Amino acid sequence: MFRGPLKSQLKLDAALDSVAPPSELLEMCEQSLDEMGAVFDDNNVYMLHMMYQAMGVCLYMQDPDGAIRYGEKIIKPYSKLYPPYSLNVSSMYLKLGRLYMGLERYSVGISTLKKAMAIMEVAHGRDHLYLTELRKEMTRK
């Protein structure tokens, strides 16, 4: 029988397969985080994975505040776990930056998007289409 984080992940996977309502999925993520939090630090990869899932559910439910809450918990450990200039870290900065911009928190949004750009410039090159589009996006706000 599976125990611990794997059991929690299997329960979440089963819920996804059965197309559970998003609110139920978020509740399962939060319950898993509570249970795993008794054993693991927030920087643990299982915890981060579950927070990432919860963030995704919040995005799906159009709950930007909830998504930001999880994203802010994820970004610092991601920056330590992944190598410098990791696109995983850049992707998280992009998500957070766009969420901030959508909530009209422009200053923190631009600052966060600039962090994503710094990584993307190294990973993709300064003239990549993604960066051109991101620069346009940042000036529109």
Rosetta constraint file for C-alpha pairs under 8 A:
AtomPair CA 2 CA 6 HARMONIC 6.42 0.50
AtomPair CA 2 CA 7 HARMONIC 5.18 0.50
AtomPair CA 3 CA 7 HARMONIC 4.96 0.50
AtomPair CA 3 CA 8 HARMONIC 7.86 0.50
AtomPair CA 4 CA 8 HARMONIC 6.47 0.50
AtomPair CA 4 CA 36 HARMONIC 7.12 0.50
AtomPair CA 5 CA 9 HARMONIC 6.09 0.50
AtomPair CA 5 CA 32 HARMONIC 7.76 0.50
AtomPair CA 5 CA 36 HARMONIC 6.56 0.50
AtomPair CA 5 CA 46 HARMONIC 6.43 0.50
AtomPair CA 6 CA 10 HARMONIC 6.06 0.50
AtomPair CA 7 CA 11 HARMONIC 6.20 0.50
AtomPair CA 8 CA 12 HARMONIC 6.27 0.50
AtomPair CA 8 CA 32 HARMONIC 5.86 0.50
AtomPair CA 9 CA 13 HARMONIC 6.07 0.50
AtomPair CA 9 CA 50 HARMONIC 7.98 0.50
AtomPair CA 10 CA 14 HARMONIC 6.06 0.50
AtomPair CA 11 CA 15 HARMONIC 6.21 0.50
AtomPair CA 12 CA 16 HARMONIC 6.21 0.50
AtomPair CA 12 CA 25 HARMONIC 7.12 0.50
AtomPair CA 12 CA 28 HARMONIC 6.78 0.50
AtomPair CA 12 CA 29 HARMONIC 7.39 0.50
AtomPair CA 13 CA 17 HARMONIC 6.17 0.50
AtomPair CA 14 CA 18 HARMONIC 6.24 0.50
AtomPair CA 15 CA 19 HARMONIC 6.18 0.50
AtomPair CA 15 CA 20 HARMONIC 5.46 0.50
AtomPair CA 15 CA 25 HARMONIC 7.03 0.50
AtomPair CA 16 CA 20 HARMONIC 6.04 0.50
AtomPair CA 16 CA 25 HARMONIC 7.59 0.50
AtomPair CA 20 CA 24 HARMONIC 6.33 0.50
AtomPair CA 20 CA 25 HARMONIC 6.48 0.50
AtomPair CA 21 CA 25 HARMONIC 6.46 0.50
AtomPair CA 22 CA 26 HARMONIC 6.16 0.50
AtomPair CA 22 CA 57 HARMONIC 6.25 0.50
AtomPair CA 22 CA 60 HARMONIC 7.62 0.50
AtomPair CA 22 CA 61 HARMONIC 6.77 0.50
AtomPair CA 23 CA 27 HARMONIC 6.18 0.50
AtomPair CA 23 CA 57 HARMONIC 7.99 0.50
AtomPair CA 23 CA 61 HARMONIC 7.86 0.50
AtomPair CA 24 CA 28 HARMONIC 6.18 0.50
AtomPair CA 25 CA 29 HARMONIC 6.21 0.50
AtomPair CA 25 CA 54 HARMONIC 7.91 0.50
AtomPair CA 25 CA 57 HARMONIC 7.16 0.50
AtomPair CA 26 CA 30 HARMONIC 6.15 0.50
AtomPair CA 26 CA 54 HARMONIC 5.69 0.50
AtomPair CA 26 CA 57 HARMONIC 6.15 0.50
AtomPair CA 26 CA 58 HARMONIC 7.40 0.50
AtomPair CA 27 CA 31 HARMONIC 6.06 0.50
AtomPair CA 28 CA 32 HARMONIC 6.03 0.50
AtomPair CA 29 CA 33 HARMONIC 6.09 0.50
AtomPair CA 29 CA 50 HARMONIC 6.12 0.50
AtomPair CA 29 CA 51 HARMONIC 7.39 0.50
AtomPair CA 29 CA 53 HARMONIC 7.16 0.50
AtomPair CA 29 CA 54 HARMONIC 5.75 0.50
AtomPair CA 30 CA 34 HARMONIC 6.17 0.50
AtomPair CA 30 CA 54 HARMONIC 7.41 0.50
AtomPair CA 31 CA 35 HARMONIC 6.22 0.50
AtomPair CA 32 CA 36 HARMONIC 5.91 0.50
AtomPair CA 32 CA 50 HARMONIC 7.51 0.50
AtomPair CA 33 CA 37 HARMONIC 5.59 0.50
AtomPair CA 33 CA 47 HARMONIC 6.38 0.50
AtomPair CA 33 CA 50 HARMONIC 6.75 0.50
AtomPair CA 33 CA 51 HARMONIC 7.52 0.50
AtomPair CA 34 CA 38 HARMONIC 6.69 0.50
AtomPair CA 35 CA 39 HARMONIC 7.45 0.50
AtomPair CA 36 CA 40 HARMONIC 5.75 0.50
AtomPair CA 36 CA 47 HARMONIC 6.95 0.50
AtomPair CA 37 CA 41 HARMONIC 6.26 0.50
AtomPair CA 37 CA 42 HARMONIC 6.91 0.50
AtomPair CA 37 CA 47 HARMONIC 7.44 0.50
AtomPair CA 40 CA 44 HARMONIC 6.11 0.50
AtomPair CA 40 CA 47 HARMONIC 7.28 0.50
AtomPair CA 41 CA 47 HARMONIC 7.54 0.50
AtomPair CA 42 CA 47 HARMONIC 5.77 0.50
AtomPair CA 42 CA 48 HARMONIC 6.87 0.50
AtomPair CA 42 CA 73 HARMONIC 7.99 0.50
AtomPair CA 43 CA 47 HARMONIC 6.75 0.50
AtomPair CA 43 CA 48 HARMONIC 6.46 0.50
AtomPair CA 43 CA 74 HARMONIC 7.99 0.50
AtomPair CA 43 CA 77 HARMONIC 5.56 0.50
AtomPair CA 44 CA 48 HARMONIC 6.18 0.50
AtomPair CA 45 CA 49 HARMONIC 5.98 0.50
AtomPair CA 46 CA 50 HARMONIC 6.26 0.50
AtomPair CA 47 CA 51 HARMONIC 6.14 0.50
AtomPair CA 48 CA 52 HARMONIC 6.06 0.50
AtomPair CA 48 CA 74 HARMONIC 6.15 0.50
AtomPair CA 49 CA 53 HARMONIC 6.28 0.50
AtomPair CA 50 CA 54 HARMONIC 6.17 0.50
AtomPair CA 51 CA 55 HARMONIC 6.05 0.50
AtomPair CA 51 CA 70 HARMONIC 5.83 0.50
AtomPair CA 51 CA 71 HARMONIC 7.77 0.50
AtomPair CA 51 CA 73 HARMONIC 7.92 0.50
AtomPair CA 51 CA 74 HARMONIC 7.05 0.50
AtomPair CA 52 CA 56 HARMONIC 6.24 0.50
AtomPair CA 52 CA 70 HARMONIC 7.07 0.50
AtomPair CA 52 CA 71 HARMONIC 7.32 0.50
AtomPair CA 52 CA 74 HARMONIC 7.31 0.50
AtomPair CA 53 CA 57 HARMONIC 6.31 0.50
AtomPair CA 54 CA 58 HARMONIC 6.18 0.50
AtomPair CA 54 CA 67 HARMONIC 7.56 0.50
AtomPair CA 54 CA 70 HARMONIC 7.10 0.50
AtomPair CA 55 CA 59 HARMONIC 6.22 0.50
AtomPair CA 55 CA 66 HARMONIC 6.98 0.50
AtomPair CA 55 CA 67 HARMONIC 4.52 0.50
AtomPair CA 55 CA 68 HARMONIC 7.53 0.50
AtomPair CA 55 CA 70 HARMONIC 5.49 0.50
AtomPair CA 55 CA 71 HARMONIC 6.53 0.50
AtomPair CA 56 CA 60 HARMONIC 6.19 0.50
AtomPair CA 56 CA 67 HARMONIC 7.10 0.50
AtomPair CA 57 CA 61 HARMONIC 6.11 0.50
AtomPair CA 57 CA 67 HARMONIC 8.00 0.50
AtomPair CA 58 CA 62 HARMONIC 6.11 0.50
AtomPair CA 58 CA 63 HARMONIC 5.01 0.50
AtomPair CA 58 CA 64 HARMONIC 6.77 0.50
AtomPair CA 58 CA 66 HARMONIC 5.77 0.50
AtomPair CA 58 CA 67 HARMONIC 5.12 0.50
AtomPair CA 59 CA 63 HARMONIC 5.76 0.50
AtomPair CA 59 CA 64 HARMONIC 6.24 0.50
AtomPair CA 59 CA 67 HARMONIC 5.88 0.50
AtomPair CA 63 CA 67 HARMONIC 6.31 0.50
AtomPair CA 64 CA 68 HARMONIC 6.02 0.50
AtomPair CA 64 CA 99 HARMONIC 6.24 0.50
AtomPair CA 64 CA 103 HARMONIC 7.82 0.50
AtomPair CA 65 CA 69 HARMONIC 6.13 0.50
AtomPair CA 66 CA 70 HARMONIC 6.45 0.50
AtomPair CA 67 CA 71 HARMONIC 5.99 0.50
AtomPair CA 68 CA 72 HARMONIC 5.88 0.50
AtomPair CA 68 CA 96 HARMONIC 6.27 0.50
AtomPair CA 68 CA 99 HARMONIC 6.99 0.50
AtomPair CA 68 CA 100 HARMONIC 7.90 0.50
AtomPair CA 69 CA 73 HARMONIC 6.63 0.50
AtomPair CA 70 CA 74 HARMONIC 6.33 0.50
AtomPair CA 71 CA 75 HARMONIC 6.13 0.50
AtomPair CA 71 CA 92 HARMONIC 7.13 0.50
AtomPair CA 71 CA 96 HARMONIC 6.50 0.50
AtomPair CA 72 CA 76 HARMONIC 7.53 0.50
AtomPair CA 72 CA 96 HARMONIC 7.77 0.50
AtomPair CA 73 CA 77 HARMONIC 7.79 0.50
AtomPair CA 74 CA 78 HARMONIC 6.07 0.50
AtomPair CA 75 CA 79 HARMONIC 6.17 0.50
AtomPair CA 75 CA 89 HARMONIC 7.00 0.50
AtomPair CA 75 CA 92 HARMONIC 6.65 0.50
AtomPair CA 75 CA 93 HARMONIC 7.40 0.50
AtomPair CA 76 CA 80 HARMONIC 6.63 0.50
AtomPair CA 77 CA 81 HARMONIC 6.04 0.50
AtomPair CA 78 CA 82 HARMONIC 5.78 0.50
AtomPair CA 78 CA 88 HARMONIC 7.83 0.50
AtomPair CA 78 CA 89 HARMONIC 6.10 0.50
AtomPair CA 79 CA 83 HARMONIC 7.47 0.50
AtomPair CA 79 CA 84 HARMONIC 7.52 0.50
AtomPair CA 79 CA 89 HARMONIC 6.14 0.50
AtomPair CA 82 CA 86 HARMONIC 6.14 0.50
AtomPair CA 82 CA 88 HARMONIC 7.52 0.50
AtomPair CA 82 CA 89 HARMONIC 7.23 0.50
AtomPair CA 84 CA 119 HARMONIC 7.96 0.50
AtomPair CA 85 CA 89 HARMONIC 7.50 0.50
AtomPair CA 85 CA 90 HARMONIC 7.48 0.50
AtomPair CA 85 CA 119 HARMONIC 4.71 0.50
AtomPair CA 85 CA 120 HARMONIC 7.29 0.50
AtomPair CA 85 CA 122 HARMONIC 6.65 0.50
AtomPair CA 85 CA 123 HARMONIC 6.43 0.50
AtomPair CA 86 CA 90 HARMONIC 6.46 0.50
AtomPair CA 86 CA 119 HARMONIC 6.96 0.50
AtomPair CA 86 CA 123 HARMONIC 7.64 0.50
AtomPair CA 87 CA 91 HARMONIC 5.83 0.50
AtomPair CA 87 CA 119 HARMONIC 7.11 0.50
AtomPair CA 87 CA 120 HARMONIC 7.06 0.50
AtomPair CA 87 CA 123 HARMONIC 7.30 0.50
AtomPair CA 88 CA 92 HARMONIC 6.42 0.50
AtomPair CA 89 CA 93 HARMONIC 6.33 0.50
AtomPair CA 89 CA 116 HARMONIC 7.62 0.50
AtomPair CA 90 CA 94 HARMONIC 6.13 0.50
AtomPair CA 90 CA 115 HARMONIC 7.31 0.50
AtomPair CA 90 CA 116 HARMONIC 4.45 0.50
AtomPair CA 90 CA 117 HARMONIC 7.45 0.50
AtomPair CA 90 CA 119 HARMONIC 5.97 0.50
AtomPair CA 90 CA 120 HARMONIC 6.73 0.50
AtomPair CA 91 CA 95 HARMONIC 6.24 0.50
AtomPair CA 91 CA 116 HARMONIC 7.02 0.50
AtomPair CA 92 CA 96 HARMONIC 6.17 0.50
AtomPair CA 92 CA 116 HARMONIC 8.00 0.50
AtomPair CA 93 CA 97 HARMONIC 5.82 0.50
AtomPair CA 93 CA 112 HARMONIC 5.78 0.50
AtomPair CA 93 CA 113 HARMONIC 6.22 0.50
AtomPair CA 93 CA 115 HARMONIC 6.68 0.50
AtomPair CA 93 CA 116 HARMONIC 5.21 0.50
AtomPair CA 94 CA 98 HARMONIC 6.06 0.50
AtomPair CA 94 CA 112 HARMONIC 7.24 0.50
AtomPair CA 94 CA 113 HARMONIC 5.71 0.50
AtomPair CA 94 CA 116 HARMONIC 5.76 0.50
AtomPair CA 95 CA 99 HARMONIC 6.16 0.50
AtomPair CA 96 CA 100 HARMONIC 6.15 0.50
AtomPair CA 96 CA 109 HARMONIC 7.40 0.50
AtomPair CA 96 CA 112 HARMONIC 7.02 0.50
AtomPair CA 97 CA 101 HARMONIC 6.18 0.50
AtomPair CA 97 CA 108 HARMONIC 7.36 0.50
AtomPair CA 97 CA 109 HARMONIC 4.35 0.50
AtomPair CA 97 CA 110 HARMONIC 6.63 0.50
AtomPair CA 97 CA 111 HARMONIC 7.67 0.50
AtomPair CA 97 CA 112 HARMONIC 4.98 0.50
AtomPair CA 97 CA 113 HARMONIC 5.02 0.50
AtomPair CA 98 CA 102 HARMONIC 6.06 0.50
AtomPair CA 98 CA 109 HARMONIC 6.56 0.50
AtomPair CA 98 CA 113 HARMONIC 7.54 0.50
AtomPair CA 99 CA 103 HARMONIC 6.32 0.50
AtomPair CA 99 CA 109 HARMONIC 7.52 0.50
AtomPair CA 100 CA 104 HARMONIC 6.28 0.50
AtomPair CA 100 CA 105 HARMONIC 5.01 0.50
AtomPair CA 100 CA 106 HARMONIC 6.59 0.50
AtomPair CA 100 CA 108 HARMONIC 6.73 0.50
AtomPair CA 100 CA 109 HARMONIC 4.77 0.50
AtomPair CA 101 CA 105 HARMONIC 5.42 0.50
AtomPair CA 101 CA 106 HARMONIC 5.20 0.50
AtomPair CA 101 CA 109 HARMONIC 5.09 0.50
AtomPair CA 101 CA 110 HARMONIC 7.58 0.50
AtomPair CA 101 CA 141 HARMONIC 7.38 0.50
AtomPair CA 105 CA 109 HARMONIC 5.94 0.50
AtomPair CA 106 CA 110 HARMONIC 5.90 0.50
AtomPair CA 106 CA 141 HARMONIC 7.47 0.50
AtomPair CA 107 CA 111 HARMONIC 6.27 0.50
AtomPair CA 108 CA 112 HARMONIC 6.02 0.50
AtomPair CA 109 CA 113 HARMONIC 6.09 0.50
AtomPair CA 110 CA 114 HARMONIC 6.07 0.50
AtomPair CA 110 CA 138 HARMONIC 6.72 0.50
AtomPair CA 111 CA 115 HARMONIC 6.59 0.50
AtomPair CA 112 CA 116 HARMONIC 6.59 0.50
AtomPair CA 113 CA 117 HARMONIC 6.17 0.50
AtomPair CA 113 CA 138 HARMONIC 7.87 0.50
AtomPair CA 114 CA 118 HARMONIC 6.17 0.50
AtomPair CA 115 CA 119 HARMONIC 6.65 0.50
AtomPair CA 116 CA 120 HARMONIC 6.17 0.50
AtomPair CA 117 CA 121 HARMONIC 5.91 0.50
AtomPair CA 117 CA 131 HARMONIC 6.72 0.50
AtomPair CA 117 CA 134 HARMONIC 7.86 0.50
AtomPair CA 118 CA 122 HARMONIC 6.80 0.50
AtomPair CA 119 CA 123 HARMONIC 6.22 0.50
AtomPair CA 120 CA 124 HARMONIC 5.45 0.50
AtomPair CA 120 CA 125 HARMONIC 7.00 0.50
AtomPair CA 120 CA 126 HARMONIC 7.81 0.50
AtomPair CA 120 CA 131 HARMONIC 7.19 0.50
AtomPair CA 121 CA 125 HARMONIC 4.59 0.50
AtomPair CA 121 CA 126 HARMONIC 4.65 0.50
AtomPair CA 121 CA 127 HARMONIC 7.90 0.50
AtomPair CA 121 CA 128 HARMONIC 7.84 0.50
AtomPair CA 121 CA 131 HARMONIC 7.32 0.50
AtomPair CA 122 CA 126 HARMONIC 7.35 0.50
AtomPair CA 124 CA 128 HARMONIC 5.99 0.50
AtomPair CA 126 CA 131 HARMONIC 6.86 0.50
AtomPair CA 127 CA 131 HARMONIC 6.73 0.50
AtomPair CA 127 CA 132 HARMONIC 6.77 0.50
AtomPair CA 128 CA 132 HARMONIC 6.46 0.50
AtomPair CA 129 CA 133 HARMONIC 6.11 0.50
AtomPair CA 130 CA 134 HARMONIC 6.10 0.50
AtomPair CA 131 CA 135 HARMONIC 6.07 0.50
AtomPair CA 132 CA 136 HARMONIC 6.44 0.50
AtomPair CA 133 CA 137 HARMONIC 6.15 0.50
AtomPair CA 134 CA 138 HARMONIC 6.14 0.50
AtomPair CA 135 CA 139 HARMONIC 6.41 0.50
AtomPair CA 136 CA 140 HARMONIC 6.33 0.50
AtomPair CA 137 CA 141 HARMONIC 6.99 0.50
